[in-house]
Amino acid sequence: MVGPPPIADAGTNARIAALDAALAVLCRRIGQPYVPVFAALAADPAWIHEVAAGDGAHPAAGGYAQLARVVGASPHWNEFLAACPVAA
């Protein structure tokens, strides 16, 4: 499971950060791999700029590229890819 990303509203981001932490605990408890993205993206100037420049919640392509990099760097994502069968 991939966690929720930050948006361009500080109050909502406080709630998202709490949700991110709760989801991490839940996933750990049920044995579900969890890829947290909130903290990395909240600290990423490209994500923050693109979200703020758009509708406040969705970035342009550069922001989604940052999200893909964060997810792609997760060992859980790489384990998932390794377990996927390769189409012949």
PyMOL Python script that loads the backbone (N, CA, C, O; Angstrom):
from pymol import cmd

cmd.read_pdbstr("""\
ATOM      1  N   MET A   1       0.844  -1.173   0.000  1.00  0.00           N
ATOM      2  CA  MET A   1       0.000   0.000   0.000  1.00  0.00           C
ATOM      3  C   MET A   1       0.889   1.234   0.000  1.00  0.00           C
ATOM      4  O   MET A   1       1.885   1.297   0.720  1.00  0.00           O
ATOM      5  N   VAL A   2       0.520   2.201  -0.806  1.00  0.00           N
ATOM      6  CA  VAL A   2       1.233   3.479  -0.851  1.00  0.00           C
ATOM      7  C   VAL A   2       0.439   4.483  -0.031  1.00  0.00           C
ATOM      8  O   VAL A   2      -0.772   4.618  -0.201  1.00  0.00           O
ATOM      9  N   GLY A   3       1.124   5.180   0.854  1.00  0.00           N
ATOM     10  CA  GLY A   3       0.476   6.147   1.730  1.00  0.00           C
ATOM     11  C   GLY A   3       0.055   7.416   1.011  1.00  0.00           C
ATOM     12  O   GLY A   3       0.387   7.616  -0.158  1.00  0.00           O
ATOM     13  N   PRO A   4      -0.674   8.270   1.710  1.00  0.00           N
ATOM     14  CA  PRO A   4      -1.173   9.508   1.130  1.00  0.00           C
ATOM     15  C   PRO A   4      -0.074  10.578   1.033  1.00  0.00           C
ATOM     16  O   PRO A   4       0.782  10.672   1.911  1.00  0.00           O
ATOM     17  N   PRO A   5      -0.105  11.378  -0.036  1.00  0.00           N
ATOM     18  CA  PRO A   5       0.856  12.469  -0.188  1.00  0.00           C
ATOM     19  C   PRO A   5       0.330  13.756   0.441  1.00  0.00           C
ATOM     20  O   PRO A   5      -0.864  13.877   0.716  1.00  0.00           O
ATOM     21  N   PRO A   6       1.226  14.716   0.666  1.00  0.00           N
ATOM     22  CA  PRO A   6       0.794  16.015   1.184  1.00  0.00           C
ATOM     23  C   PRO A   6       0.108  16.842   0.101  1.00  0.00           C
ATOM     24  O   PRO A   6       0.257  16.590  -1.095  1.00  0.00           O
ATOM     25  N   ILE A   7      -0.644  17.834   0.560  1.00  0.00           N
ATOM     26  CA  ILE A   7      -1.269  18.788  -0.357  1.00  0.00           C
ATOM     27  C   ILE A   7      -0.801  20.188   0.034  1.00  0.00           C
ATOM     28  O   ILE A   7       0.144  20.335   0.809  1.00  0.00           O
ATOM     29  N   ALA A   8      -1.453  21.204  -0.494  1.00  0.00           N
ATOM     30  CA  ALA A   8      -1.011  22.583  -0.258  1.00  0.00           C
ATOM     31  C   ALA A   8      -1.796  23.256   0.870  1.00  0.00           C
ATOM     32  O   ALA A   8      -2.015  24.467   0.827  1.00  0.00           O
ATOM     33  N   ASP A   9      -2.216  22.497   1.866  1.00  0.00           N
ATOM     34  CA  ASP A   9      -2.957  23.064   2.995  1.00  0.00           C
ATOM     35  C   ASP A   9      -2.369  22.498   4.287  1.00  0.00           C
ATOM     36  O   ASP A   9      -2.425  21.292   4.523  1.00  0.00           O
ATOM     37  N   ALA A  10      -1.810  23.366   5.114  1.00  0.00           N
ATOM     38  CA  ALA A  10      -1.115  22.928   6.332  1.00  0.00           C
ATOM     39  C   ALA A  10      -2.040  22.183   7.295  1.00  0.00           C
ATOM     40  O   ALA A  10      -1.637  21.173   7.872  1.00  0.00           O
ATOM     41  N   GLY A  11      -3.262  22.658   7.477  1.00  0.00           N
ATOM     42  CA  GLY A  11      -4.191  21.988   8.379  1.00  0.00           C
ATOM     43  C   GLY A  11      -4.533  20.587   7.911  1.00  0.00           C
ATOM     44  O   GLY A  11      -4.551  19.642   8.699  1.00  0.00           O
ATOM     45  N   THR A  12      -4.801  20.467   6.640  1.00  0.00           N
ATOM     46  CA  THR A  12      -5.091  19.148   6.081  1.00  0.00           C
ATOM     47  C   THR A  12      -3.859  18.263   6.152  1.00  0.00           C
ATOM     48  O   THR A  12      -3.967  17.066   6.415  1.00  0.00           O
ATOM     49  N   ASN A  13      -2.687  18.844   5.918  1.00  0.00           N
ATOM     50  CA  ASN A  13      -1.458  18.052   5.989  1.00  0.00           C
ATOM     51  C   ASN A  13      -1.216  17.488   7.383  1.00  0.00           C
ATOM     52  O   ASN A  13      -0.660  16.397   7.513  1.00  0.00           O
ATOM     53  N   ALA A  14      -1.617  18.198   8.415  1.00  0.00           N
ATOM     54  CA  ALA A  14      -1.490  17.659   9.767  1.00  0.00           C
ATOM     55  C   ALA A  14      -2.339  16.403   9.911  1.00  0.00           C
ATOM     56  O   ALA A  14      -1.908  15.424  10.520  1.00  0.00           O
ATOM     57  N   ARG A  15      -3.535  16.432   9.355  1.00  0.00           N
ATOM     58  CA  ARG A  15      -4.408  15.256   9.403  1.00  0.00           C
ATOM     59  C   ARG A  15      -3.858  14.138   8.521  1.00  0.00           C
ATOM     60  O   ARG A  15      -3.941  12.964   8.883  1.00  0.00           O
ATOM     61  N   ILE A  16      -3.300  14.494   7.370  1.00  0.00           N
ATOM     62  CA  ILE A  16      -2.717  13.479   6.485  1.00  0.00           C
ATOM     63  C   ILE A  16      -1.516  12.818   7.160  1.00  0.00           C
ATOM     64  O   ILE A  16      -1.341  11.604   7.053  1.00  0.00           O
ATOM     65  N   ALA A  17      -0.696  13.593   7.846  1.00  0.00           N
ATOM     66  CA  ALA A  17       0.459  13.025   8.553  1.00  0.00           C
ATOM     67  C   ALA A  17      -0.005  12.029   9.620  1.00  0.00           C
ATOM     68  O   ALA A  17       0.604  10.971   9.785  1.00  0.00           O
ATOM     69  N   ALA A  18      -1.065  12.357  10.335  1.00  0.00           N
ATOM     70  CA  ALA A  18      -1.608  11.434  11.343  1.00  0.00           C
ATOM     71  C   ALA A  18      -2.171  10.181  10.683  1.00  0.00           C
ATOM     72  O   ALA A  18      -1.983   9.072  11.183  1.00  0.00           O
ATOM     73  N   LEU A  19      -2.854  10.357   9.570  1.00  0.00           N
ATOM     74  CA  LEU A  19      -3.376   9.214   8.822  1.00  0.00           C
ATOM     75  C   LEU A  19      -2.243   8.330   8.323  1.00  0.00           C
ATOM     76  O   LEU A  19      -2.327   7.104   8.399  1.00  0.00           O
ATOM     77  N   ASP A  20      -1.180   8.952   7.810  1.00  0.00           N
ATOM     78  CA  ASP A  20      -0.016   8.216   7.330  1.00  0.00           C
ATOM     79  C   ASP A  20       0.560   7.341   8.442  1.00  0.00           C
ATOM     80  O   ASP A  20       0.862   6.169   8.218  1.00  0.00           O
ATOM     81  N   ALA A  21       0.710   7.899   9.620  1.00  0.00           N
ATOM     82  CA  ALA A  21       1.241   7.141  10.756  1.00  0.00           C
ATOM     83  C   ALA A  21       0.299   5.993  11.134  1.00  0.00           C
ATOM     84  O   ALA A  21       0.755   4.884  11.410  1.00  0.00           O
ATOM     85  N   ALA A  22      -0.995   6.254  11.147  1.00  0.00           N
ATOM     86  CA  ALA A  22      -1.963   5.213  11.498  1.00  0.00           C
ATOM     87  C   ALA A  22      -1.981   4.096  10.456  1.00  0.00           C
ATOM     88  O   ALA A  22      -2.088   2.921  10.806  1.00  0.00           O
ATOM     89  N   LEU A  23      -1.877   4.458   9.190  1.00  0.00           N
ATOM     90  CA  LEU A  23      -1.842   3.443   8.139  1.00  0.00           C
ATOM     91  C   LEU A  23      -0.589   2.581   8.238  1.00  0.00           C
ATOM     92  O   LEU A  23      -0.642   1.375   7.999  1.00  0.00           O
ATOM     93  N   ALA A  24       0.525   3.193   8.585  1.00  0.00           N
ATOM     94  CA  ALA A  24       1.767   2.426   8.749  1.00  0.00           C
ATOM     95  C   ALA A  24       1.613   1.400   9.860  1.00  0.00           C
ATOM     96  O   ALA A  24       2.038   0.255   9.710  1.00  0.00           O
ATOM     97  N   VAL A  25       1.003   1.805  10.985  1.00  0.00           N
ATOM     98  CA  VAL A  25       0.779   0.884  12.103  1.00  0.00           C
ATOM     99  C   VAL A  25      -0.165  -0.243  11.685  1.00  0.00           C
ATOM    100  O   VAL A  25       0.102  -1.415  11.951  1.00  0.00           O
ATOM    101  N   LEU A  26      -1.258   0.113  11.038  1.00  0.00           N
ATOM    102  CA  LEU A  26      -2.230  -0.886  10.604  1.00  0.00           C
ATOM    103  C   LEU A  26      -1.593  -1.885   9.636  1.00  0.00           C
ATOM    104  O   LEU A  26      -1.763  -3.095   9.785  1.00  0.00           O
ATOM    105  N   CYS A  27      -0.875  -1.384   8.665  1.00  0.00           N
ATOM    106  CA  CYS A  27      -0.247  -2.271   7.683  1.00  0.00           C
ATOM    107  C   CYS A  27       0.768  -3.197   8.349  1.00  0.00           C
ATOM    108  O   CYS A  27       0.855  -4.378   8.011  1.00  0.00           O
ATOM    109  N   ARG A  28       1.524  -2.662   9.283  1.00  0.00           N
ATOM    110  CA  ARG A  28       2.477  -3.493  10.019  1.00  0.00           C
ATOM    111  C   ARG A  28       1.730  -4.599  10.776  1.00  0.00           C
ATOM    112  O   ARG A  28       2.161  -5.752  10.788  1.00  0.00           O
ATOM    113  N   ARG A  29       0.620  -4.238  11.398  1.00  0.00           N
ATOM    114  CA  ARG A  29      -0.154  -5.193  12.194  1.00  0.00           C
ATOM    115  C   ARG A  29      -0.728  -6.317  11.331  1.00  0.00           C
ATOM    116  O   ARG A  29      -0.764  -7.469  11.765  1.00  0.00           O
ATOM    117  N   ILE A  30      -1.175  -6.000  10.123  1.00  0.00           N
ATOM    118  CA  ILE A  30      -1.798  -7.025   9.277  1.00  0.00           C
ATOM    119  C   ILE A  30      -0.819  -7.642   8.281  1.00  0.00           C
ATOM    120  O   ILE A  30      -1.203  -8.487   7.472  1.00  0.00           O
ATOM    121  N   GLY A  31       0.434  -7.225   8.338  1.00  0.00           N
ATOM    122  CA  GLY A  31       1.444  -7.807   7.457  1.00  0.00           C
ATOM    123  C   GLY A  31       1.398  -7.301   6.027  1.00  0.00           C
ATOM    124  O   GLY A  31       1.854  -7.976   5.104  1.00  0.00           O
ATOM    125  N   GLN A  32       0.851  -6.121   5.851  1.00  0.00           N
ATOM    126  CA  GLN A  32       0.757  -5.517   4.523  1.00  0.00           C
ATOM    127  C   GLN A  32       1.932  -4.562   4.319  1.00  0.00           C
ATOM    128  O   GLN A  32       2.129  -3.662   5.135  1.00  0.00           O
ATOM    129  N   PRO A  33       2.710  -4.731   3.265  1.00  0.00           N
ATOM    130  CA  PRO A  33       3.789  -3.758   3.014  1.00  0.00           C
ATOM    131  C   PRO A  33       3.203  -2.351   2.839  1.00  0.00           C
ATOM    132  O   PRO A  33       2.141  -2.173   2.244  1.00  0.00           O
ATOM    133  N   TYR A  34       3.917  -1.365   3.369  1.00  0.00           N
ATOM    134  CA  TYR A  34       3.460   0.024   3.326  1.00  0.00           C
ATOM    135  C   TYR A  34       4.596   0.909   2.840  1.00  0.00           C
ATOM    136  O   TYR A  34       5.719   0.833   3.339  1.00  0.00           O
ATOM    137  N   VAL A  35       4.291   1.741   1.869  1.00  0.00           N
ATOM    138  CA  VAL A  35       5.274   2.683   1.333  1.00  0.00           C
ATOM    139  C   VAL A  35       4.848   4.088   1.738  1.00  0.00           C
ATOM    140  O   VAL A  35       3.945   4.657   1.124  1.00  0.00           O
ATOM    141  N   PRO A  36       5.481   4.658   2.763  1.00  0.00           N
ATOM    142  CA  PRO A  36       5.130   6.020   3.168  1.00  0.00           C
ATOM    143  C   PRO A  36       5.738   7.026   2.194  1.00  0.00           C
ATOM    144  O   PRO A  36       6.910   6.925   1.832  1.00  0.00           O
ATOM    145  N   VAL A  37       4.937   7.985   1.781  1.00  0.00           N
ATOM    146  CA  VAL A  37       5.440   9.014   0.862  1.00  0.00           C
ATOM    147  C   VAL A  37       5.278  10.420   1.428  1.00  0.00           C
ATOM    148  O   VAL A  37       5.876  11.365   0.914  1.00  0.00           O
ATOM    149  N   PHE A  38       4.481  10.566   2.475  1.00  0.00           N
ATOM    150  CA  PHE A  38       4.139  11.893   2.986  1.00  0.00           C
ATOM    151  C   PHE A  38       5.374  12.715   3.355  1.00  0.00           C
ATOM    152  O   PHE A  38       5.553  13.822   2.849  1.00  0.00           O
ATOM    153  N   ALA A  39       6.218  12.185   4.224  1.00  0.00           N
ATOM    154  CA  ALA A  39       7.368  12.961   4.726  1.00  0.00           C
ATOM    155  C   ALA A  39       8.326  13.328   3.602  1.00  0.00           C
ATOM    156  O   ALA A  39       8.798  14.463   3.534  1.00  0.00           O
ATOM    157  N   ALA A  40       8.613  12.383   2.727  1.00  0.00           N
ATOM    158  CA  ALA A  40       9.552  12.656   1.627  1.00  0.00           C
ATOM    159  C   ALA A  40       9.005  13.732   0.697  1.00  0.00           C
ATOM    160  O   ALA A  40       9.743  14.627   0.285  1.00  0.00           O
ATOM    161  N   LEU A  41       7.726  13.654   0.364  1.00  0.00           N
ATOM    162  CA  LEU A  41       7.153  14.644  -0.546  1.00  0.00           C
ATOM    163  C   LEU A  41       6.935  15.991   0.129  1.00  0.00           C
ATOM    164  O   LEU A  41       7.056  17.031  -0.517  1.00  0.00           O
ATOM    165  N   ALA A  42       6.617  15.987   1.416  1.00  0.00           N
ATOM    166  CA  ALA A  42       6.447  17.254   2.142  1.00  0.00           C
ATOM    167  C   ALA A  42       7.758  18.032   2.191  1.00  0.00           C
ATOM    168  O   ALA A  42       7.755  19.260   2.278  1.00  0.00           O
ATOM    169  N   ALA A  43       8.875  17.314   2.135  1.00  0.00           N
ATOM    170  CA  ALA A  43      10.195  17.957   2.162  1.00  0.00           C
ATOM    171  C   ALA A  43      10.749  18.208   0.767  1.00  0.00           C
ATOM    172  O   ALA A  43      11.864  18.713   0.630  1.00  0.00           O
ATOM    173  N   ASP A  44      10.001  17.867  -0.261  1.00  0.00           N
ATOM    174  CA  ASP A  44      10.479  17.977  -1.636  1.00  0.00           C
ATOM    175  C   ASP A  44       9.975  19.267  -2.288  1.00  0.00           C
ATOM    176  O   ASP A  44       8.771  19.416  -2.494  1.00  0.00           O
ATOM    177  N   PRO A  45      10.870  20.196  -2.614  1.00  0.00           N
ATOM    178  CA  PRO A  45      10.435  21.472  -3.202  1.00  0.00           C
ATOM    179  C   PRO A  45       9.664  21.315  -4.516  1.00  0.00           C
ATOM    180  O   PRO A  45       8.732  22.075  -4.778  1.00  0.00           O
ATOM    181  N   ALA A  46      10.041  20.347  -5.334  1.00  0.00           N
ATOM    182  CA  ALA A  46       9.343  20.157  -6.616  1.00  0.00           C
ATOM    183  C   ALA A  46       7.891  19.747  -6.377  1.00  0.00           C
ATOM    184  O   ALA A  46       6.983  20.276  -7.018  1.00  0.00           O
ATOM    185  N   TRP A  47       7.669  18.807  -5.459  1.00  0.00           N
ATOM    186  CA  TRP A  47       6.294  18.379  -5.155  1.00  0.00           C
ATOM    187  C   TRP A  47       5.485  19.556  -4.622  1.00  0.00           C
ATOM    188  O   TRP A  47       4.390  19.835  -5.110  1.00  0.00           O
ATOM    189  N   ILE A  48       6.023  20.240  -3.628  1.00  0.00           N
ATOM    190  CA  ILE A  48       5.315  21.350  -2.994  1.00  0.00           C
ATOM    191  C   ILE A  48       4.977  22.435  -4.017  1.00  0.00           C
ATOM    192  O   ILE A  48       3.849  22.927  -4.049  1.00  0.00           O
ATOM    193  N   HIS A  49       5.939  22.805  -4.842  1.00  0.00           N
ATOM    194  CA  HIS A  49       5.714  23.837  -5.858  1.00  0.00           C
ATOM    195  C   HIS A  49       4.615  23.420  -6.832  1.00  0.00           C
ATOM    196  O   HIS A  49       3.715  24.203  -7.132  1.00  0.00           O
ATOM    197  N   GLU A  50       4.691  22.191  -7.321  1.00  0.00           N
ATOM    198  CA  GLU A  50       3.725  21.759  -8.332  1.00  0.00           C
ATOM    199  C   GLU A  50       2.322  21.605  -7.768  1.00  0.00           C
ATOM    200  O   GLU A  50       1.345  21.910  -8.452  1.00  0.00           O
ATOM    201  N   VAL A  51       2.207  21.136  -6.529  1.00  0.00           N
ATOM    202  CA  VAL A  51       0.883  21.027  -5.914  1.00  0.00           C
ATOM    203  C   VAL A  51       0.291  22.423  -5.716  1.00  0.00           C
ATOM    204  O   VAL A  51      -0.880  22.659  -6.016  1.00  0.00           O
ATOM    205  N   ALA A  52       1.109  23.340  -5.209  1.00  0.00           N
ATOM    206  CA  ALA A  52       0.632  24.704  -4.967  1.00  0.00           C
ATOM    207  C   ALA A  52       0.278  25.421  -6.269  1.00  0.00           C
ATOM    208  O   ALA A  52      -0.652  26.227  -6.303  1.00  0.00           O
ATOM    209  N   ALA A  53       1.007  25.131  -7.321  1.00  0.00           N
ATOM    210  CA  ALA A  53       0.753  25.789  -8.606  1.00  0.00           C
ATOM    211  C   ALA A  53      -0.502  25.252  -9.295  1.00  0.00           C
ATOM    212  O   ALA A  53      -1.074  25.911 -10.163  1.00  0.00           O
ATOM    213  N   GLY A  54      -0.922  24.054  -8.902  1.00  0.00           N
ATOM    214  CA  GLY A  54      -2.109  23.457  -9.508  1.00  0.00           C
ATOM    215  C   GLY A  54      -3.346  23.739  -8.679  1.00  0.00           C
ATOM    216  O   GLY A  54      -3.610  24.876  -8.288  1.00  0.00           O
ATOM    217  N   ASP A  55      -4.092  22.691  -8.421  1.00  0.00           N
ATOM    218  CA  ASP A  55      -5.348  22.838  -7.679  1.00  0.00           C
ATOM    219  C   ASP A  55      -5.184  22.701  -6.174  1.00  0.00           C
ATOM    220  O   ASP A  55      -6.172  22.690  -5.440  1.00  0.00           O
ATOM    221  N   GLY A  56      -3.946  22.596  -5.711  1.00  0.00           N
ATOM    222  CA  GLY A  56      -3.684  22.478  -4.286  1.00  0.00           C
ATOM    223  C   GLY A  56      -3.566  21.049  -3.804  1.00  0.00           C
ATOM    224  O   GLY A  56      -3.166  20.809  -2.665  1.00  0.00           O
ATOM    225  N   ALA A  57      -3.908  20.102  -4.653  1.00  0.00           N
ATOM    226  CA  ALA A  57      -3.848  18.691  -4.268  1.00  0.00           C
ATOM    227  C   ALA A  57      -3.104  17.829  -5.273  1.00  0.00           C
ATOM    228  O   ALA A  57      -2.533  16.800  -4.912  1.00  0.00           O
ATOM    229  N   HIS A  58      -3.108  18.242  -6.528  1.00  0.00           N
ATOM    230  CA  HIS A  58      -2.525  17.415  -7.580  1.00  0.00           C
ATOM    231  C   HIS A  58      -1.389  18.180  -8.276  1.00  0.00           C
ATOM    232  O   HIS A  58      -1.578  19.314  -8.717  1.00  0.00           O
ATOM    233  N   PRO A  59      -0.221  17.557  -8.370  1.00  0.00           N
ATOM    234  CA  PRO A  59       0.897  18.218  -9.050  1.00  0.00           C
ATOM    235  C   PRO A  59       0.816  18.022 -10.556  1.00  0.00           C
ATOM    236  O   PRO A  59      -0.035  17.289 -11.059  1.00  0.00           O
ATOM    237  N   ALA A  60       1.708  18.686 -11.257  1.00  0.00           N
ATOM    238  CA  ALA A  60       1.897  18.426 -12.683  1.00  0.00           C
ATOM    239  C   ALA A  60       2.849  17.226 -12.805  1.00  0.00           C
ATOM    240  O   ALA A  60       3.142  16.559 -11.813  1.00  0.00           O
ATOM    241  N   ALA A  61       3.315  16.964 -13.995  1.00  0.00           N
ATOM    242  CA  ALA A  61       4.125  15.778 -14.277  1.00  0.00           C
ATOM    243  C   ALA A  61       5.376  15.685 -13.402  1.00  0.00           C
ATOM    244  O   ALA A  61       5.746  14.590 -12.977  1.00  0.00           O
ATOM    245  N   GLY A  62       6.025  16.803 -13.130  1.00  0.00           N
ATOM    246  CA  GLY A  62       7.235  16.776 -12.317  1.00  0.00           C
ATOM    247  C   GLY A  62       6.972  16.290 -10.900  1.00  0.00           C
ATOM    248  O   GLY A  62       7.803  15.592 -10.319  1.00  0.00           O
ATOM    249  N   GLY A  63       5.836  16.649 -10.344  1.00  0.00           N
ATOM    250  CA  GLY A  63       5.474  16.174  -9.014  1.00  0.00           C
ATOM    251  C   GLY A  63       5.201  14.679  -9.005  1.00  0.00           C
ATOM    252  O   GLY A  63       5.614  13.964  -8.093  1.00  0.00           O
ATOM    253  N   TYR A  64       4.500  14.217 -10.031  1.00  0.00           N
ATOM    254  CA  TYR A  64       4.244  12.774 -10.115  1.00  0.00           C
ATOM    255  C   TYR A  64       5.530  12.005 -10.355  1.00  0.00           C
ATOM    256  O   TYR A  64       5.653  10.863  -9.912  1.00  0.00           O
ATOM    257  N   ALA A  65       6.492  12.605 -11.047  1.00  0.00           N
ATOM    258  CA  ALA A  65       7.800  11.960 -11.213  1.00  0.00           C
ATOM    259  C   ALA A  65       8.490  11.814  -9.854  1.00  0.00           C
ATOM    260  O   ALA A  65       9.133  10.799  -9.586  1.00  0.00           O
ATOM    261  N   GLN A  66       8.354  12.836  -8.995  1.00  0.00           N
ATOM    262  CA  GLN A  66       8.924  12.745  -7.647  1.00  0.00           C
ATOM    263  C   GLN A  66       8.236  11.628  -6.853  1.00  0.00           C
ATOM    264  O   GLN A  66       8.900  10.859  -6.159  1.00  0.00           O
ATOM    265  N   LEU A  67       6.929  11.542  -6.955  1.00  0.00           N
ATOM    266  CA  LEU A  67       6.187  10.482  -6.276  1.00  0.00           C
ATOM    267  C   LEU A  67       6.671   9.115  -6.762  1.00  0.00           C
ATOM    268  O   LEU A  67       6.885   8.210  -5.956  1.00  0.00           O
ATOM    269  N   ALA A  68       6.841   8.967  -8.063  1.00  0.00           N
ATOM    270  CA  ALA A  68       7.322   7.699  -8.617  1.00  0.00           C
ATOM    271  C   ALA A  68       8.722   7.366  -8.099  1.00  0.00           C
ATOM    272  O   ALA A  68       9.023   6.202  -7.835  1.00  0.00           O
ATOM    273  N   ARG A  69       9.571   8.369  -7.953  1.00  0.00           N
ATOM    274  CA  ARG A  69      10.918   8.120  -7.417  1.00  0.00           C
ATOM    275  C   ARG A  69      10.863   7.645  -5.965  1.00  0.00           C
ATOM    276  O   ARG A  69      11.591   6.731  -5.578  1.00  0.00           O
ATOM    277  N   VAL A  70      10.001   8.266  -5.168  1.00  0.00           N
ATOM    278  CA  VAL A  70       9.883   7.869  -3.760  1.00  0.00           C
ATOM    279  C   VAL A  70       9.361   6.432  -3.669  1.00  0.00           C
ATOM    280  O   VAL A  70       9.911   5.616  -2.930  1.00  0.00           O
ATOM    281  N   VAL A  71       8.318   6.131  -4.409  1.00  0.00           N
ATOM    282  CA  VAL A  71       7.769   4.771  -4.395  1.00  0.00           C
ATOM    283  C   VAL A  71       8.795   3.781  -4.942  1.00  0.00           C
ATOM    284  O   VAL A  71       8.997   2.708  -4.372  1.00  0.00           O
ATOM    285  N   GLY A  72       9.437   4.145  -6.041  1.00  0.00           N
ATOM    286  CA  GLY A  72      10.415   3.253  -6.671  1.00  0.00           C
ATOM    287  C   GLY A  72      11.623   2.960  -5.809  1.00  0.00           C
ATOM    288  O   GLY A  72      12.273   1.931  -5.990  1.00  0.00           O
ATOM    289  N   ALA A  73      11.937   3.840  -4.875  1.00  0.00           N
ATOM    290  CA  ALA A  73      13.079   3.631  -3.990  1.00  0.00           C
ATOM    291  C   ALA A  73      12.738   2.713  -2.813  1.00  0.00           C
ATOM    292  O   ALA A  73      13.631   2.316  -2.063  1.00  0.00           O
ATOM    293  N   SER A  74      11.477   2.377  -2.646  1.00  0.00           N
ATOM    294  CA  SER A  74      11.061   1.546  -1.519  1.00  0.00           C
ATOM    295  C   SER A  74      11.421   0.087  -1.750  1.00  0.00           C
ATOM    296  O   SER A  74      11.184  -0.444  -2.835  1.00  0.00           O
ATOM    297  N   PRO A  75      11.988  -0.563  -0.749  1.00  0.00           N
ATOM    298  CA  PRO A  75      12.246  -1.996  -0.893  1.00  0.00           C
ATOM    299  C   PRO A  75      10.948  -2.790  -1.084  1.00  0.00           C
ATOM    300  O   PRO A  75      10.955  -3.832  -1.740  1.00  0.00           O
ATOM    301  N   HIS A  76       9.841  -2.308  -0.521  1.00  0.00           N
ATOM    302  CA  HIS A  76       8.565  -3.004  -0.709  1.00  0.00           C
ATOM    303  C   HIS A  76       8.153  -3.000  -2.179  1.00  0.00           C
ATOM    304  O   HIS A  76       7.655  -4.003  -2.690  1.00  0.00           O
ATOM    305  N   TRP A  77       8.358  -1.879  -2.851  1.00  0.00           N
ATOM    306  CA  TRP A  77       8.003  -1.792  -4.261  1.00  0.00           C
ATOM    307  C   TRP A  77       8.868  -2.748  -5.080  1.00  0.00           C
ATOM    308  O   TRP A  77       8.368  -3.444  -5.964  1.00  0.00           O
ATOM    309  N   ASN A  78      10.154  -2.779  -4.783  1.00  0.00           N
ATOM    310  CA  ASN A  78      11.058  -3.654  -5.522  1.00  0.00           C
ATOM    311  C   ASN A  78      10.750  -5.125  -5.257  1.00  0.00           C
ATOM    312  O   ASN A  78      10.870  -5.947  -6.165  1.00  0.00           O
ATOM    313  N   GLU A  79      10.355  -5.473  -4.030  1.00  0.00           N
ATOM    314  CA  GLU A  79       9.931  -6.835  -3.728  1.00  0.00           C
ATOM    315  C   GLU A  79       8.672  -7.192  -4.513  1.00  0.00           C
ATOM    316  O   GLU A  79       8.554  -8.299  -5.037  1.00  0.00           O
ATOM    317  N   PHE A  80       7.736  -6.254  -4.591  1.00  0.00           N
ATOM    318  CA  PHE A  80       6.524  -6.470  -5.347  1.00  0.00           C
ATOM    319  C   PHE A  80       6.845  -6.733  -6.818  1.00  0.00           C
ATOM    320  O   PHE A  80       6.317  -7.671  -7.414  1.00  0.00           O
ATOM    321  N   LEU A  81       7.699  -5.916  -7.392  1.00  0.00           N
ATOM    322  CA  LEU A  81       8.063  -6.096  -8.801  1.00  0.00           C
ATOM    323  C   LEU A  81       8.772  -7.420  -9.037  1.00  0.00           C
ATOM    324  O   LEU A  81       8.538  -8.082 -10.048  1.00  0.00           O
ATOM    325  N   ALA A  82       9.635  -7.805  -8.108  1.00  0.00           N
ATOM    326  CA  ALA A  82      10.356  -9.068  -8.248  1.00  0.00           C
ATOM    327  C   ALA A  82       9.403 -10.263  -8.205  1.00  0.00           C
ATOM    328  O   ALA A  82       9.667 -11.297  -8.819  1.00  0.00           O
ATOM    329  N   ALA A  83       8.308 -10.117  -7.488  1.00  0.00           N
ATOM    330  CA  ALA A  83       7.350 -11.222  -7.353  1.00  0.00           C
ATOM    331  C   ALA A  83       6.360 -11.295  -8.510  1.00  0.00           C
ATOM    332  O   ALA A  83       5.659 -12.296  -8.658  1.00  0.00           O
ATOM    333  N   CYS A  84       6.293 -10.251  -9.330  1.00  0.00           N
ATOM    334  CA  CYS A  84       5.351 -10.242 -10.446  1.00  0.00           C
ATOM    335  C   CYS A  84       5.855 -11.152 -11.564  1.00  0.00           C
ATOM    336  O   CYS A  84       7.030 -11.106 -11.929  1.00  0.00           O
ATOM    337  N   PRO A  85       4.963 -11.972 -12.102  1.00  0.00           N
ATOM    338  CA  PRO A  85       5.385 -12.805 -13.230  1.00  0.00           C
ATOM    339  C   PRO A  85       5.645 -11.930 -14.453  1.00  0.00           C
ATOM    340  O   PRO A  85       4.962 -10.931 -14.677  1.00  0.00           O
ATOM    341  N   VAL A  86       6.620 -12.314 -15.218  1.00  0.00           N
ATOM    342  CA  VAL A  86       6.970 -11.590 -16.439  1.00  0.00           C
ATOM    343  C   VAL A  86       6.162 -12.153 -17.586  1.00  0.00           C
ATOM    344  O   VAL A  86       6.135 -13.364 -17.808  1.00  0.00           O
ATOM    345  N   ALA A  87       5.503 -11.267 -18.314  1.00  0.00           N
ATOM    346  CA  ALA A  87       4.713 -11.717 -19.461  1.00  0.00           C
ATOM    347  C   ALA A  87       5.630 -12.234 -20.553  1.00  0.00           C
ATOM    348  O   ALA A  87       6.658 -11.628 -20.857  1.00  0.00           O
ATOM    349  N   ALA A  88       5.253 -13.344 -21.133  1.00  0.00           N
ATOM    350  CA  ALA A  88       6.083 -13.963 -22.201  1.00  0.00           C
ATOM    351  C   ALA A  88       5.824 -13.321 -23.524  1.00  0.00           C
ATOM    352  O   ALA A  88       6.426 -13.708 -24.526  1.00  0.00           O
TER     353      ALA A  88
END
""", "prot")
cmd.dss("prot")
cmd.show_as("cartoon", "prot")
cmd.util.cbc("prot")
cmd.orient("prot")
